[in-house]
Amino acid sequence: VSREVVLRRLLEFDLTTWEFIEEKGREYRKAYAEARAAETRGTPSYYRVKLRDLGHAYVGLALEAYNRDEINASDISQYLEVKVNKLPQLEAEYRRGAAAAV
């Protein structure tokens, strides 16, 4: 049951006024619009989702190994399921996440 239906039932029993219902209706519509705007502000980037799915620690270990030349570009690409030319974007997202965690 929606909030508006509850308010209308209260009006039927003379427990509220029409002005109060109109005020609450505006308030509910505003809250709904704000919630929708928050939802559509943007979806996370492909790299943020990849980082979340694989795990920050796993990606960090793979990047460290790659940067120490312990694994090659083909290996890390396979481990992280990202094309070699897209590794810089994933690493940048990893660094942003690491900086935000500090």
C-alpha positions, -999 to +999 in steps of 0.1 A: +000+000+000+014+034-010+018+063+014-008+082-006-034+055-002-028+056+036-033+093+036-066+090+016-079+065+040-071+089+069-091+115+050-120+092+047-121+088+084-117+126+089-083+121+106-065+145+083-072+174+059-070+177+022-043+204+025-021+180+046-025+153+019-015+178-009+015+189+011+026+153+017+020+145-019+044+172-030+069+160-004+067+124-016+071+134-052+101+155-044+117+127-024+109+103-053+125+127-078+156+130-057+159+093-053+156+088-091+182+115-097+206+097-073+201+064-091+208+079-125+238+100-115+259+075-133+268+038-133+301+027-121+328+023-148+336-010-163+369-010-144+353-002-111+330-032-115+359-054-126+378-043-096+349-051-073+342-085-089+378-097-089+387-081-055+409-052-047+436-074-031+437-098-061+440-070-086+466-053-064+487-084-063+485-090-100+495-054-107+524-056-083+537-087-100+533-072-134+551-040-124+580-061-109+582-080-142+572-113-125+544-118-150+541-105-185+513-084-201+496-115-216+494-132-182+480-102-163+456-096-191+443-132-187+443-130-149+424-098-148+402-105-178+411-072-194+428-065-228+464-054-225+457-020-239+431-014-211+454-022-182+462+014-176+425+022-170+421-007-146+453+003-128+441+039-125+408+027-110+427+005-086+449+035-075+418+057-070+403+030-048+435+026-029+438+064-024+402+066-012+407+038+013+436+057+030 
